[in-house]
């Protein structure tokens, strides 16, 4: 906006200055030429009484002195038609016309302006006093005047641009502050607020943006509390489930169920903590190798009970990714949970974790031998072809994209589903 305002002021002032200075420059040139011509004409007029009264010797001396004093060549053509006193020049058409008609005139010729004055009443006829003013003399000082006008116009233009820049800055700075606040709100800094500066319209936009930020913060806080309350309500049935597990007579079975309840309780606690104190995305990181290995070990017990073949290939850590450990664990649980929920018992699966490349990060691949996906876009939030919530893959996708990676789904070589999760490296490693 600042550049546009400066360009507008520059174009407007340039047009005004051109419309004012060009005619003024032409007028100065005309005034200077007329002034020089009038000066030469007055010099010639002083000689007309001498032409009629002085003798030839005195007249010639006066003509030569006038040429020297004025700086213009002065010539006197006597009525005899051949005698020329002063500067010897041929008789021009203007001289012939003045002698024939007995009147004074000014004629523009090549290289300057010719001024002739007819002197009547002489015994032999009409004498003519002639002088010549060159173009250089007619324009003496015009270039300097034009230069002064050009410098004045340039100075006025610079002053106008300076004022326009100050004005544009006073208008654009509040807009830039609004944009900065908008970006901070988009980044999750819900306490960001815009100042009340600038024109009235911009202050109105700032007030509306602040109101929007307050409204978003209130809604997010309300939703977080609802999630925390809902998660907390799960603790009661979990406590009952734990008591039931401890009452089992089979100690091995009791330990297995208790372990599952403990994992579920940790998940509920993690949900409450995330709802109350969300982790900043830029600060989140974890060792993908350790997290994936731990979650695969947890699910391998259930895989063994269902006679599922589990092929695991997890790279040796540490393998840092820009995802929090609990969030990455939730992603792995969502992927493996889908395998157990949407494939028949006995269907095998594989989990592979490899480094992403020189830039850091990791690639997690989960494939199964089930029926595959029955939806065109199974990653779409809420989309499910098996009666579930359809949120599992969306959770994985959002975690991958937040780290700078992506999620891709396809068919496995054996006809099942294949999910590839690319996880970006932490900021320090990018």
Steps between C-alpha positions, in 0.01 A plus 500: 500500500787736575646450154163556338445825691849622413444414135165679500645816657800493265276467193261773618773746596693432181192579292436820698862613485522433127176688438637796702872506420492436125279804418703704750822401329363597158377828643846575644659433160255739333551769763879479473488520119266798508714675759817456294322611184360810673845590632645476150211699360553780752869508407407543137243768581769714663677522166206621294539872598869486408423349162286801418727773646864393540762511229628177356819481704325559832222257400747224417679550829172486692394182319827325582476606863140371519610162361772473762283615792194288419676190378274486195628574147348836388491612139363815338393484136502851347244602240753489214449122486862395539656664805501296823631646823600278797496122456521422130215260410304456178158657463246244610137469398396664827729798430363534146142484629564760770665735249220456248207537740665731752407296806681311772467125541643187663568183301608154612783371287731204504709519814319783675275804474549808278379843620478784248390861556414733212617864525302727269546866411850478362580693177580181308211291627464251788792369701479171691663414832543126538619276783507123544442293816621137484310202638763461772437858612123453484530193728768625735417380854208283387686171561594608849141601573377165370755322720377692804141406413596136457680492835203672662262244349725214612517643852121535513464142375738368766318693771169361374639144499635549852162619625327217312739245651431630851128488431522153346705378795243629746234307305693182419657445843164425669413267211831316538434470873157354424659248264758406766227450761301289253803277440554464875137400547532251213810354670299436816602804707146583606610779735626716208314831470522794260559859612253784444707715262457633152194631317151438628434218253816314602416545869160346427666200334741468795210501744320233298819289486548530876141398556549203269816399689316518832214296358735234359686480829176456690380228263832315510515522879144370523574209267816413690311491825232282343765256377666501841166439676408221260839337547470530874160331495668193353695448818197356685442206260877451481516466878220246490673312220824493698320354803341235279841413354661467842218267606574249224622164626737450208799714595642507148167612358462753780843644430428527128170680555656728763776593257239594241308705757822678600567589136146628460530703820824656374323591179219668693753689715685609187175626347427709809850647505490583131162665537615713794858570391548451126861456395641762263551336157845654451627351830360147455745219425558139589706193417288320240701179534431471873133593475421269209690208657312544828157514334574204271603297804169589667291394199705188434342334806153536349638391161629182655160428658332542159765294322609795283847504351674830590806596296692788659792698358573801721819697440743544786446828683514771589287610203367845584175625345298820556214321676448467874547150640141463620365630169721262301390213726138594428574488127658155521210378716252638243674321212538167681153531650362526146682179409341308789158663452463469122681177413399145592680309770810330368575777243862598531647848495838673489648811657806665347678814623792644303685834494352749252830620358787745556258770619381292794160364587361151455268293283252265667335234282216280630364232265252220557358197321138601545236597239646848446317833490145517367497882476642729234655729764529317833700789651203736487391590851189312608509266199475132586387196311486273803270685737776667707550871573732552206739711710802269525667578167408867533686514833803344330476738204483812717798387709706430187415833337569690823853355499555599138428156353200335341277190500450269204276192471504234231447131440758259638674256264295212649172687453464653846545858614830686509538826696814714465557774759783746429605683819709817480806574707502755786578860406861473613551213257328650200 
